[in-house]
Amino acid sequence: MKPAIDFRSDNCGRAAPELIEALSAANTGTALGYGGDALTAQMQARFSELFEAPVRVHPVATGTAANALALAAMATPFGAVYCSPQAHINTSECNATGFFGGGTKLVAIGGRYGKISADALESEIAAAGKGLSHKSQPKAVNLVQATDLGAVYSVDEVAAVGAVARAHGLKVHMDGARFANAVAALGCTPAQATWKAGVDMLSFGVTKNGGLLGDAIVVFAPDAAPDLGFHLRRAGLVWSKMRFASAQIMAYIENDLWLRLARQANAAASAIAAGLEAIESVGLVAPVQANEVFVQMAPPAAASLEDQGFLFHRRGPDVGRFVCRWDTGEDEVAALVAAIRRSAAGRRAGR
Ligand SMILES: Cc1ncc(COP(=O)(O)O)c(C=O)c1O
């Protein structure tokens, strides 16, 4: 049997060797726990350089924890958080925002390709019943960058949402589980992609793009979340041996490693998209701008790919999600495109 070719998720991939080496290098002597160590202090400084502003970084275990706790700290138990219907917090986090927020409600609003639009946000806020004690109160916005359909918000799109949020006193949270892929695609600075466009807090993804165990919350506006430290501690998410989390995250950004890894994953996804262009019976659900490709194809074509040993997730009967990792090989991309072409040709010939 041929070995499986794995496009299930970017968290199915290996950790980057640089991060493993950093963990090993951190494994000397003693250091104070809970972030009182030298490596964590160094990481704080490095992130402030990276984002060209004083920022506060909190390493956490998962992207879900980063999202839910950032939002819990920004919204109130009676607050509403606006997000895309496809947003990970809305589809795949088991009500974590509501749980950690003590009742915070998610309100899914319109937009294309997993984005929310500034216009939709404006009208939702206008209709929300601000000040009425019967209604959830508009408190925060969640943008997923890159989106859950593999598209990327332009800096202007983020800024437009940020401006509406600011005008109405809402905070802006960016779910950056794939922030590296988005920044690599945009070719802008991390600062331009975030606080300069109005983002108050970022879930900074590491795991999916070469990390081992852990993401981080980056706080741009300290007044956006004065109680975040309490939320984190109460949730059991302040690492006692923080220096290892910090060493991992620091190695991730050192010498632009995070962007190099993301570029590799993005390039693989672009190559798949380019390869599929000429195949009539398949379509793309959203523009391929980061490392995910959502392919519309007939259910028998998807089943045929599975029979040939390709691993991927289905999103409904006729959509397959193919996720490229930093370590996805050109041979794997070529094999996938060839297999999709064969399946499509087989269907045309009635086989
Ligand atoms: C866009 C997005 N946000 C957040 C997460 C959550 O990450 P984790 O599974 O580490 O909780 C994921 C994971 O798939 C994701 O795709």
The ligand as an SDF file (V2000), in Angstrom:
LIG
                    3D

 16 16  0  0  0  0  0  0  0  0999 V2000
   -8.4310   29.6410   12.7490 C   0  0  0  0  0  0  0  0  0  0  0  0
   -8.1680   28.8160   13.9640 C   0  0  0  0  0  0  0  0  0  0  0  0
   -8.2090   29.4080   15.1600 N   0  0  0  0  0  0  0  0  0  0  0  0
   -7.9680   28.7270   16.2950 C   0  0  0  0  0  0  0  0  0  0  0  0
   -7.6730   27.3870   16.2690 C   0  0  0  0  0  0  0  0  0  0  0  0
   -7.5370   26.6700   17.5860 C   0  0  0  0  0  0  0  0  0  0  0  0
   -6.3450   26.0930   17.8340 O   0  0  0  0  0  0  0  0  0  0  0  0
   -6.2080   24.8790   18.8710 P   0  0  0  0  0  0  0  0  0  0  0  0
   -6.6980   23.6750   18.1780 O   0  0  0  0  0  0  0  0  0  0  0  0
   -4.7560   24.8920   19.1930 O   0  0  0  0  0  0  0  0  0  0  0  0
   -7.0350   25.1770   20.0580 O   0  0  0  0  0  0  0  0  0  0  0  0
   -7.6140   26.7120   15.0450 C   0  0  0  0  0  0  0  0  0  0  0  0
   -7.2950   25.2740   14.9860 C   0  0  0  0  0  0  0  0  0  0  0  0
   -7.6320   24.5720   14.0870 O   0  0  0  0  0  0  0  0  0  0  0  0
   -7.8780   27.4500   13.8620 C   0  0  0  0  0  0  0  0  0  0  0  0
   -7.8670   26.8670   12.6550 O   0  0  0  0  0  0  0  0  0  0  0  0
  1  2  1  0
  2  3  1  0
  2 15  2  0
  3  4  2  0
  4  5  1  0
  5  6  1  0
  5 12  2  0
  6  7  1  0
  7  8  1  0
  8  9  2  0
  8 10  1  0
  8 11  1  0
 12 13  1  0
 12 15  1  0
 13 14  2  0
 15 16  1  0
M  END
$$$$
